[in-house]
Each structure stands twice: as C-alpha cells, then as structure tokens.
Amino acid sequence: MELTFEKFDFSKNLSMQRELFIDCFPETAGSAIQSDKHYLWKFHSFPGDIPSWEYSALIESEMVGYYAAIPYRYNIGDRMTKVGMVCDVMTSTKYRGKGIFTKMGGYSTRDLSNFVPFTIGYPIRKEVIPGHLKIGWKIAFPLPLFIKFFKTDSLLKTKKLGFLSVFINPFLSVYNYLRHSKVSKEYLSCIYDSIDEISGYQNFALSWGKTIRNSLYKDIDFARWRYGAPDRYYKFLTISADNELIAFVSYRKILREGVPSFGILDYMVLPGYEDSHGLIMKILGDEASKDNVECLLCMMSNHSAKTYKLYNNGFLKSPFVFQLIIKKFSDQFSDDELYSEKNWHLMWVDSDDL
C-alpha cells in the first residue's frame, strides 16, 4: 500500500472528493453541503487572492484523504494576518487506523506554513484530537455549545418522553420570562433577510473588531461570502441607538438532534451597550415562537458567554464542546496572544459550520 500526497486538483478529481465527503459525513445525506455547488462556493469563491488550499492523499489512483484550509483574515493585536482555517479534513472509512490522518495533516500543514503564521480549527469529535496533537497542534481552550430552550416537545419526543413536555414547557416560559437582563436605554431593532440590506454594517463590524484583541476581519465582502452559501437562508437582527448600529446577530433555522433551532452564527455588541442583550434575547424568542423553533444554539467560549450575559438570559451549557486548536509555524505571535481565551470572541462565523 503506497500512500502519496499532492495538491488537490478539483478540475480533475472533484467527483472523487465528493464521494469521499459522502463516505466520511453520512449525516449530511440529502443536504446541499454534498453538492458540487456548495464545494465551489466554499473553496473557490472566497474574496481574496487565494481562495483556499487543498490537499489529497491517494493510494494508487484512489483518493483516501482530503485536507483543506481557507485564508480567513484576523487582526491579532494590531497586526492583520491571514490564518489557515482548517476544515473538511477526512479519511476514507476503509483506511482508518493506518496513520493516514496524521501523515496527511503533517504534509498539508508543512505546505501551509509557507503562507500563514498559524492554522486554526474547531473539532468537536474527540477521536480526531490525538491525530492533530501528534503533528504539533495545541488545544487553546474549549468552546462549549450553549442552549436556550423555549420548548422541549421535540427533544423529549426523541427520547420517548414527550408526555413530560406539558409539565416542563410552562416552567420554561416562566424561567425565560425571569431570565432576561434589564434594558435601560431606548433601542431600535430590525430584522433583515440579506446582509446587503443593512446600512452601516461594515463600519459597525470593523469598529466592533477593534474592541476585541484577536478578531476576524468581517468586512462586507467576507459577510457576503459567508452568508452566500447555496440553498442556505440567514436572518440578521440589528439593534441601533441614536441612528447607529450597536449590535448585530446572524442566525439560521436548523434541525439538530431532531429539534428545530436557531443556530446563532455571529453575535456582536459594542461595549457600553450591554443592556441590549436582554432585548436581543426577547426578539429572538419572539421570532422563535413565530417560526416554531424550540431553542437557540450558539458556540462560544466561557469568557465570552459571561461577557455576553448568556447565563443571565437563560442559556445553559450543554455537554457538547468544540475545541479551539492552533498550530503555530513561527514566533510572529506569542503563545500569550494566541492561547488566551480572553483575547478572542469566537463563534460559528469564525468556522465553516452552519
């Protein structure tokens, strides 16, 4: 068995990559993520001089592995840099346990070291962590999945305990009513279907980025790309004060574990407007009620959860935990800069998820 690695050529081998994706991620069956259109959006339409880096592992002519990264831009302290956001790492189910994952990661990240000072990833499956650690990745800090329930009908039904929802739902209504932080200022809220409808988004996003030591550069070009995935539909909630945006939330209706949910991709609030969190949660709750949504989901660090008052507004920490992992290729940025939880405000928008 001769294992070889090469740069992935989608013009020749896209069909093999798609077959491998279906093999490795069977839970995506029937979804738009499996389509060629989604692949081309994700890896060949990113707004930058390099849309992505892609690598493949082969045994003879069979594609048995794939590794990719997208060049997200971050402000790290006062320096902007490209960062390799690693995603869609996969190994054929026929060849697992043979070291392909680790060897492919070593080959790919050696090449990536020519382009970026570090790579970043967000694994949730514990079984892939050892393979990353073997080639120099480090776990920076956890990113728990936080959940705010409005109803428990679908969740309890999947566990054959649906009859309990008539007792739990009234308790949740009272709990959520009480768990809203107070709003002391006058705000204007709007909900949009397109990022291009939001006047002032870019100025707001860049101003917000300056308040976070390490922040994703979320200009309008990035936002159009990030929310432009084929067959996906996003909503955008904005909060304004004195005709200026002070908060922004992007979210999408999803089905997780059989539960209709709003997945929150991004959640930005300018310092000094912390009392808007209660209003944001009330509006999302109202929208959830209209759309038969039973909970809110968001990925966020423990530090950010406290800053953004998730606990005060009825969120619970779930047992599901993503990990922020980083692989450094140089000393351009110190460990203190990159591995400190308080320097970041990471959410699903920083990844490729949702």
N, C-alpha and C positions, 0 to 999 in steps of 0.2 A: 504494500500500500504506500504509494508515493504521494505525499502531500505537498502541494505547491501553493504559492500565494501570488497575487497580482492585483494591479489596479483594476477595478471593475469597469467594464465597458458595457454600458446599458444599451448601446445601439446594437450590440450583438447578442447579449445574454440576459435581456430583461425578462424573457419568459421563464428562464431558469430561476432568476431571483424571485419572481412572483410565486413560482411553485414552492420554493424553499420557505417563503414567508407563510404560505398556507400551511405547510408542514409544521412550522415552528409555532405559529399562533392560530391554532384551530378555533379559538374563541372568537376570532374576527370573521368567521364564516358568514357570508351573505352581506357583509358591510362594505361601505365604499372604500375602506382602507385597503382592501385587497385589489383594487383596480389599478390598471396602468395609469389612469388619470391622476389618482392620488399620489402614486410614486413620483410622477413627473412634476407635480406641484411641489412635493416635499423636497426633492433632491435636485431639481433643475429649474426652479423659478425664484429661489431666494434672492433678494435685492442686494447684490454685491458682485464684486469682480470674480469671486469664486463661489459657485452655488452650493458645493458640497465636496467632501472627499469620500470615496467609496473604494472598498477593497473586497476581494473574494478569495475563498480557499477552495481548491479543487483537488479531487482525486481522479487522476486521468482527465476525462472530459466532464466529470460530474461535479457540479457546484455543491459543496458541502458546508460552506460557511460564508457569512457576509458581515461586514463591519462598516459603519458609516459615521460621519460627523458633519454637522452644519456649522458654518462660521458665524455664530452669534457675536455681537459686539457688546463689550461691557466697559463701563467706567470702573476701574479698580483704583480707589483713592482718586487721584487727579489725573490718572492716565487711562486713555482709551486703548483697548486691545481687542483683537479677535480671539475668540475662545472656541475650541472644538467641542460642540455639544454632541456627545456620542449617543447614537440611537440605532434602533433596528439591528442590534447585534444578535446573530442567530447561528446555530449549528444544527445540521440535519439530525433528526431523531435517530437515524440509522447509525450514526457515527459518534454518538455522545459517549463520554467516558474515555476517550482516546487522546485527550490533551489538545484537541483542535481549537477549542475556545481560547485557551491560554496562548497557544502559539500564534493564532490569528490576531489576538489582541496585541501581542508583542510586535508583530510585523506592522500592523496598522499604526500603532502609536509611535513607533520609530519614525515612520514617514510623516506623521502629523507633527512631530517635533520640529520639522523643518519650516512649519507655517505658523504655529501658535505656541505661546509660552506654557499653556496648560490645557488639559481637557477636563470636561465636567460631565457627570452622568447622574441618573436618578433611578437606580434599580430598586425594585420592591421585592423581587424574588430572592430569598436568602441563598438559594443554591448557586447563584452566579457570583456572589461576593468573593468566595475564595479564589476563583479564576482571575478576578480583577486584582486582588491583593498580591497575587503571585508575580504580577508584572509591574508592580510599583504604584498602583492606585492606592489612595488612602481614604478612609471614611472620615469626612469632615464633621458631620452632625446629622441627626435624624430629622426627617420631615414627615411628621405624623399626618394621617388623614383625619380631619376634623369633620364632625357630622352634627347638623342641627335638624332634629326631627319635628315635623308638623303632624304627621300621622304614622301609624305603624301597620296599616292594613296589609300592604304587600309584603313587608318584612316578615310579619308573623304568619302570613299565609304560606310563605315558602318553607316555614318551619312547622307547618300544620298546627299552628296555634292562633289562627285567625280570629277565633271567638274571643280572644283576650283584648282585641283592639277596641271593643266598645267600652272597656274599662280604662284602658291606657290613654286613648285619644283625648278624653275630657281633661285628664291630668296634664297632658302635654299642652293643651290650649291655655290652661291657667299658668303653667310653668313658663311658656313663651311670652305670655302677657306680662308676667312679672319680671322676666329676664330681658328687659330692653333698657339700655343705658339712656339716660335722660338727654333730651335735646333742648339746648338753651338759646339757640340762635335761629334766625329765620333763613330757611333754605328753599331753593327751587330745585325740583327734581324732574328729570326727563328720561324716557326710555327710548332707545333707537334700535333699528334693525341693521344699520350699516355704520361702520366706523367713519365713513366719509360724510355722514350727516352731522357729525359732532363738530361744531365750530370751536376752535381753540384747543383741540385735542393735543396737537404737537407741543404747543407752548406749555400746556399743563404737564404732559408726560416728561418733558425734558426738565421742567422745574422740579417735579417730584423726584426725578433721578438724582438731582443734586443734594437731596436731603438724605440719601442712602449712600453709605460709603462705597459699596460694591453694587452697581445697579445695571441691569440690562438696558441697552440703548433702544428704547421703544418709540422711535420716531414714526411718522405716518407711513413711510414705506414699509417698515417692519410690520406695523399693525395691519396694513392691507394684505401683506403676505400671510401673516399668522392667522388672520381671520378669513382668509380666502380659500381654505381647503374645499375641494369639490364636495358638493352634497352635504355640507355642514352649515348649520344656521346658528348664528350667535345673536345675543341680545347685549345691549350696552346701557348701563344705568349711570347717569351723571348727576352730580349734586353741585349746585352753584350758589355762591354768595356774592352779593354786590356785582352781579354780571360776570363773575369769573369762576371757572371750574375749580372746585376744591376737592372733588372726589370722583373716582371712576371705577366701575365694576363691569367686567365682562363675564358672561356666563352662557351655558348651553344646556338644553334639556337632554338628559342621558338616561339610560336604564342600567343600573348597577345592581347586580345580585337580585334582579327582578324588581327592583324598587325604582319608580320614576323619580328622578332627582334633577336638581340644578347643580351642575358642576361649575364652580367659580374658577375661571382661569386667572383673572387678574383682579387686584383689589388695591387701589392706591388712594390714600388720603393725605393731604398736605398737613404738616404739623400746625397745631393751633386750632384744628377743626375736629378734634377727637370726639366731640359730642355728636358728630354726624353718623357715627357707627350705628347708633340706635335707630335713626331714620332709615339708613340703608337696609338694615335687617327687617324693619317693618315693611318697607316697599317690596323686598324680595319675598317676604312672607305672603303679602297680598298677591303678588304675581304667581307664586306657587299655588295658592288657592284657586286662582283663575285657570291654571294650566294642569290641575290635578297632580301636582308634584308633591311628594311626601317628605322630602328632606333636601337640605343644602349640603354640598360636599366641597371641601377645599383642602389642598395640600399646603402646609405652611410650617415653619419652624416653631418651636415652643416660644422662642423670644418674640417672633412676630405675632403669634397668637395672643400673647399678653399685651403687646403694643396696640394691636387692633381689636382688643376687648372681645375676643371670641367667647371666652367663658362668661363674661358679663352679659352676653347676648344669647345665651342658651346653647352654645356649641359644646359637644362632648368629644373627647379624644378617643378615636376608635383604636382597635388593636392592629390596624393596618398601618405600616410605617414604610415610607420611602427613605432611602439614604442618599445624602449628597456625597458623591465620591469625586475626588480630584486627583489628577496625575500631573505633576509638575515636570517640566522639561528644562527649566532654567531657574536662576535665582532672581529673575526680574521682579518677582513678587515674593514677599516673605510669607512664612507659614502663618504668622500672626494676622496678616492681611487676608489670607485665603481660607483659613480653617476656623476663624472665629464666627460663631453664629450671629453675633450682634452686628456684624458688618454687612449682612445680607437681608433682603426681603424676597425670598424665592417662592414662586408659585408655579402652577401648571404652565403658565405662559412662558416660563423660562425653559421648559422642556418641550417635547414634541407631543405630549399627551393631550387628550380632549380636542 
